[in-house]
């Protein structure tokens, strides 16, 4: 595909400078994150425990690039069930302070620790008896000295060649925020089902929440024939129910086998006389099954493993609860 906008060729020496700059950024930022490892200590554990026991909200506060990172941190905490919100430090002084309640935990992010809009709010935070956690690159700053807990996110240098544009510092801040989230997951024994409850609309949430019972065909929509059904009636039932297969049952309605469109195709290719063929002659006797309470993803895994498009829902391999077709999983967003 041709680019929509043409650009002038880059001289070889400039190309190398661009490549070197990109590599330099990745090296500095990765080293900055690695430097945080030794700072995961008892203070970190205390902050995680504090968040776990939070009776109110976690309010993440920042401004500028730190504010943008703070929004991501708040959103990630919310995704695991902690009542977290983001408060823009400048807007807080103009009416948004009402979001802060007594006993809330404030996570204030400022690389310098001297951000005017945040420092101005410290007396208010104190009066409301909130617990203040500072995430700063300056442990000797005003913010750090007024905080109950300090998480040091200092970096040796920014990845910017002028050491001006926030790069390594924002990456380190993001990484420390993610570390807190993962620490809280461990503290709470968080499971995939817990995550799904906060993500019912996403594809991951659907995979973790949707069960076989939610998507299966049941009752009269399930194609069935008896063992002595002739091949023409088998074709009629498969065409009528539109699942590309039919179950073969005994006189008690118990499953004896399954016939797929592949079985029919192979029968036709054999060029044998089909007028005397009965369902029992054509069926496979060990259809793949899942149970109603299984996750729908299990049905998909079996379909992929055995290269099939339909699977039977049965608790014991005899009594029929339903059927799932690959199209059902596609419609539900599982596949």
C-alpha positions as CSV (number, residue, x, y, z in Angstrom):
1,X,0.0,0.0,0.0
2,X,1.3,3.4,-1.0
3,X,1.5,6.1,1.8
4,X,-1.2,8.8,1.5
5,X,1.4,11.5,1.9
6,X,4.8,11.6,0.2
7,X,7.9,12.6,2.1
8,X,11.4,13.4,1.2
9,X,14.0,10.7,1.3
10,X,16.1,10.7,4.5
11,X,19.8,10.8,4.2
12,X,21.6,7.7,5.4
13,X,23.4,9.5,8.2
14,X,20.2,11.0,9.5
15,X,18.5,7.6,9.2
16,X,21.1,6.2,11.6
17,X,20.6,9.0,14.0
18,X,16.8,8.4,14.1
19,X,17.4,4.7,14.7
20,X,20.0,5.4,17.4
21,X,17.5,7.8,19.1
22,X,14.8,5.2,19.1
23,X,17.1,2.6,20.6
24,X,18.4,5.1,23.2
25,X,14.8,5.8,24.4
26,X,14.0,2.1,24.9
27,X,17.3,1.5,26.7
28,X,16.9,4.4,29.1
29,X,13.2,3.7,29.8
30,X,13.8,0.0,30.4
31,X,16.7,0.8,32.8
32,X,14.5,3.3,34.6
33,X,11.8,0.7,35.2
34,X,14.4,-1.9,36.2
35,X,15.7,0.6,38.8
36,X,12.3,0.5,40.5
37,X,12.7,-3.1,41.5
38,X,14.8,-2.5,44.6
39,X,12.2,0.1,45.8
40,X,9.5,-2.6,46.1
41,X,9.8,-2.8,49.9
42,X,7.8,-2.7,53.1
43,X,6.3,0.7,52.2
44,X,5.0,-0.8,49.0
45,X,3.4,-3.6,51.0
46,X,1.9,-1.1,53.4
47,X,0.4,0.9,50.5
48,X,-1.1,-2.3,49.0
49,X,-2.6,-3.3,52.3
50,X,-4.0,0.3,52.7
51,X,-5.7,0.1,49.4
52,X,-7.1,-3.3,50.2
53,X,-8.7,-2.0,53.4
54,X,-9.9,1.3,51.8
55,X,-13.3,2.2,53.2
56,X,-14.0,4.9,50.6
57,X,-12.5,5.8,47.3
58,X,-9.0,5.9,45.9
59,X,-8.5,9.3,44.3
60,X,-5.6,9.6,41.9
61,X,-4.5,13.1,41.4
62,X,-2.1,14.7,38.9
63,X,-1.7,17.3,36.2
64,X,0.0,17.3,32.8
65,X,1.7,14.1,31.7
66,X,1.5,12.8,35.3
67,X,-2.3,13.4,35.1
68,X,-2.6,11.4,32.0
69,X,-0.7,8.5,33.6
70,X,-2.8,8.9,36.7
71,X,-6.0,8.4,34.6
72,X,-4.6,5.1,33.3
73,X,-3.7,4.0,36.9
74,X,-7.2,4.9,38.2
75,X,-8.8,3.0,35.3
76,X,-6.7,-0.1,35.9
77,X,-7.6,-0.1,39.6
78,X,-11.2,0.3,38.7
79,X,-10.9,-2.7,36.4
80,X,-10.1,-5.0,39.4
81,X,-12.9,-3.7,41.5
82,X,-11.3,-0.9,43.6
83,X,-13.4,2.3,43.6
84,X,-10.8,4.5,42.0
85,X,-11.4,7.9,40.3
86,X,-9.1,10.5,38.7
87,X,-9.1,14.1,39.9
88,X,-7.4,16.8,37.8
89,X,-5.4,18.8,40.3
90,X,-6.2,22.1,38.6
91,X,-9.9,21.4,38.4
92,X,-9.9,20.4,42.1
93,X,-9.3,24.0,43.1
94,X,-12.3,25.1,41.1
95,X,-15.1,22.9,42.5
96,X,-14.1,19.3,41.9
97,X,-12.8,18.8,45.5
98,X,-16.2,17.5,46.4
99,X,-15.2,14.2,45.0
100,X,-12.9,13.7,47.9
101,X,-14.6,12.2,51.0
102,X,-13.4,11.4,54.5
103,X,-11.2,8.3,54.8
104,X,-10.5,8.4,51.0
105,X,-7.0,7.4,49.9
106,X,-5.3,10.0,47.8
107,X,-2.5,9.0,45.3
108,X,-0.9,12.2,44.3
109,X,1.5,12.0,41.3
110,X,4.2,14.6,40.8
111,X,7.7,13.9,39.5
112,X,9.1,17.1,41.1
113,X,6.9,16.8,44.2
114,X,6.5,20.6,44.0
115,X,3.6,20.8,41.5
116,X,1.8,24.0,42.6
117,X,-1.7,22.7,41.9
118,X,-1.1,19.7,44.1
119,X,0.8,21.4,46.9
120,X,-2.0,23.9,47.2
121,X,-4.5,21.0,47.9
122,X,-2.4,19.4,50.7
123,X,-4.1,21.3,53.6
124,X,-7.5,20.4,52.3
125,X,-6.5,16.7,52.1
126,X,-5.2,16.9,55.7
127,X,-8.4,18.5,57.0
128,X,-10.5,15.7,55.4
129,X,-8.4,13.1,57.2
130,X,-7.5,11.4,54.0
131,X,-4.5,9.2,53.7
132,X,-2.0,10.6,51.3
133,X,0.3,8.4,49.2
134,X,2.9,10.4,47.1
135,X,4.3,9.0,43.9
136,X,7.2,11.3,43.2
137,X,10.7,11.4,41.9
138,X,11.8,13.7,44.7
139,X,11.7,12.1,48.2
140,X,12.7,15.4,49.7
141,X,9.9,17.5,48.1
142,X,7.0,19.2,49.8
143,X,4.6,16.5,48.6
144,X,6.8,13.7,50.0
145,X,7.2,15.4,53.4
146,X,3.5,15.9,53.8
147,X,2.6,12.4,52.6
148,X,1.9,9.4,54.9
149,X,3.6,7.1,52.4
150,X,6.1,7.8,49.6
151,X,6.7,5.7,46.5
152,X,10.0,6.8,44.9
153,X,9.8,6.9,41.1
154,X,13.0,8.9,40.5
155,X,14.9,8.2,37.2
156,X,18.5,9.0,36.4
157,X,17.6,10.8,33.2
158,X,14.8,11.4,30.8
159,X,15.0,9.6,27.5
160,X,14.7,13.0,25.8
161,X,18.1,14.1,24.5
162,X,17.6,17.5,26.1
163,X,16.4,15.8,29.4
164,X,13.3,17.9,29.2
165,X,10.3,16.0,27.8
166,X,8.8,13.6,30.3
167,X,9.6,10.1,29.0
168,X,11.4,7.8,31.4
169,X,9.7,9.4,34.4
170,X,6.2,8.8,33.0
171,X,7.1,5.3,32.0
172,X,8.4,4.6,35.6
173,X,5.3,6.1,37.0
174,X,3.1,3.9,34.9
175,X,5.1,0.8,35.9
176,X,4.8,1.6,39.6
177,X,1.1,2.0,39.2
178,X,0.8,-1.3,37.5
179,X,3.0,-2.9,40.3
180,X,0.5,-1.6,42.9
181,X,-2.4,-3.1,40.9
182,X,-0.7,-6.5,40.7
183,X,0.2,-6.3,44.4
184,X,-3.4,-5.7,45.2
185,X,-4.4,-8.7,43.0
186,X,-2.2,-10.9,45.1
187,X,-3.5,-9.5,48.4
188,X,-7.1,-10.1,47.4
189,X,-6.5,-13.5,45.7
190,X,-8.1,-12.0,42.6
191,X,-9.4,-14.6,40.0
192,X,-10.2,-14.3,36.3
193,X,-13.9,-14.5,37.1
194,X,-13.6,-11.4,39.3
195,X,-12.0,-9.5,36.5
196,X,-14.7,-10.5,34.1
197,X,-17.4,-9.1,36.4
198,X,-15.9,-5.6,35.7
199,X,-15.6,-6.2,32.0
200,X,-18.9,-7.7,30.8
201,X,-18.8,-5.7,27.6
202,X,-15.3,-6.6,26.4
203,X,-14.2,-9.6,24.5
204,X,-12.2,-10.9,27.5
205,X,-15.2,-10.5,29.7
206,X,-17.4,-12.5,27.3
207,X,-14.8,-15.2,27.3
208,X,-14.7,-15.4,31.1
209,X,-18.5,-15.0,31.7
210,X,-20.4,-16.8,28.9
211,X,-21.2,-20.4,29.7
212,X,-22.2,-23.2,27.4
213,X,-25.8,-22.9,28.7
214,X,-25.9,-19.2,27.5
215,X,-25.3,-20.0,23.9
216,X,-26.5,-23.6,23.3
217,X,-29.6,-24.7,21.3
218,X,-32.1,-26.7,23.3
219,X,-35.4,-28.4,23.0
220,X,-37.0,-28.7,19.6
221,X,-34.2,-26.8,18.0
222,X,-31.9,-29.8,18.4
223,X,-31.9,-32.0,15.3
224,X,-32.5,-35.7,16.2
225,X,-33.3,-38.9,14.4
226,X,-33.7,-42.5,15.5
227,X,-31.3,-45.3,14.7
228,X,-33.6,-46.8,12.0
229,X,-34.3,-43.4,10.2
230,X,-33.5,-43.6,6.5
231,X,-30.9,-41.4,4.9
232,X,-33.5,-39.2,3.2
233,X,-35.2,-38.3,6.5
234,X,-31.7,-37.7,8.0
235,X,-31.1,-35.1,5.3
236,X,-34.5,-33.5,5.9
237,X,-33.9,-33.1,9.6
238,X,-30.4,-31.7,9.1
239,X,-31.7,-29.2,6.5
240,X,-34.6,-28.2,8.7
241,X,-32.6,-27.5,11.9
242,X,-29.7,-25.9,10.0
243,X,-26.9,-27.1,12.3
244,X,-25.1,-29.2,9.8
245,X,-25.5,-32.3,11.9
246,X,-28.1,-34.4,13.7
247,X,-28.0,-36.6,16.8
248,X,-29.1,-40.2,16.7
249,X,-31.2,-41.2,19.7
250,X,-32.9,-44.4,21.0
251,X,-36.5,-44.8,21.9
252,X,-35.8,-43.1,25.3
253,X,-34.3,-40.0,23.7
254,X,-30.8,-40.9,24.8
255,X,-27.9,-40.1,22.5
256,X,-26.5,-43.1,20.6
257,X,-24.4,-41.2,18.0
258,X,-24.1,-38.2,15.7
259,X,-24.2,-37.7,11.9
260,X,-22.4,-34.7,10.4
261,X,-22.6,-33.2,6.9
262,X,-19.1,-34.6,6.5
263,X,-20.4,-38.1,7.0
264,X,-23.1,-37.5,4.4
265,X,-20.5,-36.2,1.9
266,X,-18.3,-39.2,2.4
267,X,-21.3,-41.4,1.9
268,X,-22.1,-39.8,-1.4
269,X,-18.4,-40.0,-2.5
270,X,-18.5,-43.8,-1.9
271,X,-21.0,-44.2,-4.7
272,X,-22.8,-46.9,-2.8
273,X,-26.6,-47.5,-2.9
274,X,-27.9,-45.1,-0.2
275,X,-31.5,-46.2,-0.4
276,X,-31.0,-48.8,2.4
277,X,-28.7,-46.8,4.6
278,X,-30.1,-46.1,8.1
279,X,-28.9,-43.5,10.6
280,X,-27.3,-46.3,12.7
281,X,-25.1,-47.3,9.7
282,X,-23.7,-43.8,9.3
283,X,-23.4,-42.4,12.8
284,X,-20.3,-41.9,14.9
285,X,-20.8,-43.3,18.3
286,X,-18.5,-41.0,20.4
287,X,-19.5,-37.4,19.8
288,X,-17.5,-34.7,21.6
289,X,-19.4,-33.2,24.6
290,X,-19.3,-30.4,27.0
291,X,-21.4,-29.6,30.1
292,X,-23.9,-26.7,30.6
293,X,-21.8,-25.1,33.3
294,X,-18.6,-25.2,31.2
295,X,-17.3,-21.9,29.9
296,X,-18.2,-21.4,26.2
297,X,-14.5,-21.1,25.5
298,X,-14.1,-24.8,26.3
299,X,-16.5,-25.7,23.5
300,X,-14.5,-23.5,21.2
301,X,-11.2,-25.2,22.2
302,X,-12.7,-28.7,21.5
303,X,-14.0,-27.6,18.1
304,X,-10.5,-26.3,17.2
305,X,-8.8,-29.4,18.6
306,X,-11.0,-31.9,16.7
307,X,-11.7,-29.7,13.6
308,X,-15.5,-29.9,14.2
309,X,-18.2,-27.2,14.0
310,X,-20.8,-28.6,16.4
311,X,-20.6,-30.1,19.8
312,X,-23.1,-31.8,22.1
313,X,-24.1,-30.5,25.6
314,X,-24.5,-33.5,27.9
315,X,-23.7,-34.2,31.5
316,X,-23.3,-38.0,31.1
317,X,-22.9,-38.6,27.3
318,X,-26.4,-39.9,27.1
319,X,-29.0,-37.4,28.2
320,X,-29.0,-34.4,25.8
321,X,-29.1,-30.9,27.2
322,X,-28.3,-29.0,24.0
323,X,-26.0,-28.4,21.1
324,X,-23.6,-25.6,20.2
325,X,-22.5,-24.6,16.6
326,X,-19.5,-22.6,15.8
327,X,-21.7,-19.9,14.5
328,X,-23.3,-19.5,18.0
329,X,-19.8,-18.8,19.4
330,X,-19.1,-16.3,16.6
331,X,-22.4,-14.4,17.3
332,X,-21.6,-14.3,21.0
333,X,-18.2,-12.8,20.4
334,X,-16.4,-15.9,21.9
335,X,-14.7,-17.0,18.6
